[in-house]
Amino acid sequence: MSQEPDGHKSLAIKCSQSPKIIVALGSNLPFGERSPVDLLRAALSAINDSLLKVEQVSGFYATPSFPEGSGPDYVNAAALLCGELSAGEILQILHRIEADYGRTRETRWGQRTLDLDLLAVGDAVLPDVESYAYLRDLAQTEQIGRAPKQLVLPHPRIQDRAFVLVPLAEIAPDWCHPVSGQTATQMLAALPKAEISSIRPL
């Protein structure tokens, strides 16, 4: 059953029929005196203070760093947001919040104080189906050197990552991927059980 982290029940609102915005949150470094858990809570508050609103938040999870051995364990969560903004405008807000909490983008998949990944905006597929499919199908060894220069939606790695799908399936089990047609629950069930069991609720 989904839940809001302590202190955030007041943040959740019921959205209108605007397109569902799905965001993955993560942190594995402190920022000043704020721990990764504190940073996720602060990010949720900052989102709610923007033109976006938090509708629902998963529990917080401890997850192994990705790629394996790249740093301390992460704290991860997922959130459903709403707002009458374009995907580009949403991304700008998320990047601004990341920067406010010390996020830099020097190394792809490196350690970070705050990571706010835009996973999906309604049924949008950006920049187009062909470009999305190309990036989705890249081997992991090629992904590091080929970071997309434009926004790609849905996030091309959703189906591969237990640390995304475990919290996402908690709050939106029937969310349907606009390209594959699979639900969050189905994508999670397709992952190795060892990966799923490595994601621990906090």
N, C-alpha and C positions, 0 to 999 in steps of 0.2 A: 504494500500500500504506500502511495506516495506521501511525502511529508515535507514540510518546510524546515530548514535548519533552525536551531534555537534563535529566537529574536527576529525571525523573518516571516512569521505568520501574517503580520499586518501588511506585508508587501504584496501578497498574492491578491489579485483582483480577477474578476470575470471579464473576459474580453468580448468584444463585439464579434461580428462575423468577418473581421479583417483576417488576411492570410496568417496562418500559424507560423511563428518564427521560432526556430529551435536553435539553441546555443549550448555548446559544451563549455564547461568551465574547468580550469585546471591550474594548479600551482605546486611547485616543489622547492621554492626558495622563499625565505622571509624577506620582508621589506621593512627596514627599520625594526620596530618592535612588533610588527604584525606577522603572525605565523601564516602558513598557507591557508589554514581554516579561516583565520581572520580576514585574509585577502579575498577569499571567495564570498564571504559575507559582505565585505565592503563593496565588492563589485556588484552584487545584487542590489544593494542600496543605491549605488551610483546609476545603475540601469534604470531603477525606478524613479530616479530624480531627473532622468532625461525625457526625451519624447517617446521612449519605449516604456512599457509597463510589464512587470513580472506577473504572469498568470499562475504558474506552478513551478515548483522547484523539487528536484529529487533529493534524497538523502545524500550525504557526503560519503565518498568512498576512498580508501587507501588503495593505490594501484602501483604496480612496479613501474619504474621509469621506462620510457620508450625513446629510442631503442634500448634493449636490455643493457644495464650497466652504465647508462649515460648520466646517472646522477641519483640524488635521493628519490625516494618514493614520492608519488604525486598524491594530492588530494583532488578528486574529480567529482563533478556533478553535471547535471543537465537541467536546463530551464526552458519553459515555454513562455514566450513573450508575445506581446501584441503591440501594434502601432501602425499608423498609416504612413509608412515611409518606404522608399525604394530600398532594394538590397544594398546598393552603394551607400546610401545614407545610414543604414543600419550598421554597416561595416565601419564607417567613419566614427560612429558613436562608440562602438566596441574598441576600436584602436585607440581612441582618446582615453577611455577608461584604463586600458592596459598601460598606456604611457604614464598616466597619473600615478600608477602604482609600480613604476620602475621597470616596465617591460622594455627590453631592447630586442632587435631582430638581427643579431650578428651571426648567429648559427642556426640553421634549420634543425628543428627537433632538439635544440639545446635546452639547458635548464632555464627556468623562467619564474619570475615572481607571479605573473598572472598571464593566463592564456584564455582568451574568449574566442572560441571558434564558431563562426556562423555555419551551422550545419544545413539549414534549409529555410526557405521562405515560401510557404505555400507549396504549390506544385512547380515552381520555377525551375527551369533547367538552363543554366548559364555557363559559358556564353552561347552554347548551342549543344545539341545532343552529340554531335561528332567529336567536338573538343572535349566534352565531358567524358565520353567513352575512352578516348585516347589517354587521358590522365588517370582514369580509374584503372586501366589495364596496364599501366607502367609497372615494371618490376620494382621492388623496394630499393634495389641498388641504384636504379635510375632516378627515383623520386627525389633523393637528396640534392642532386645537381640540376633538377628541372622544376624548380618552384614556379608555379604559374604566375604570370605577370598581371593577370586579371582575375576577377572574382569568378570562382567556379562553384556552381550550386546544382544539386546538393553536394555537400563535401564528398570528394571522390573516395575517401577512405572510411566512410561510416561503416560499411559492411565488414571491414577487416578488424575493427578495434573493439575489444571487449570493454575497455575503459570508457568508451562512448556508449555502447549499446546497453550495458547493464543499467546505468542511470536513466538512459532514454526509455528503455522498456519498462522501467518502473513508473514513469509518469505518462508515457504515450505508447502503450504496448501495441495499439492498432494503427499507429502512424504508418502510412504506406509510402514507400520510396517511389518517387515519381518516374523513375526510369525502370527499375527492376520489378516493381509491383509487389515487393516483399514487405511485410510488416516488420516493425522493430523486433517483435518477439521471434519471428521466423529467422531474421538475420542473426540474432543472438544464438538461437538454437543450432545454427549451422557452424558456430565456432567451436574449436576444441574445448573440451570440458576443463582442461588444465588452465587455459587462459581465463575462462569464466570464474573458476574457483580462486584465482589469484586476486580478484577484485573483492576487497573486504569492506563491509560497511563500518563506518566510524560511529 
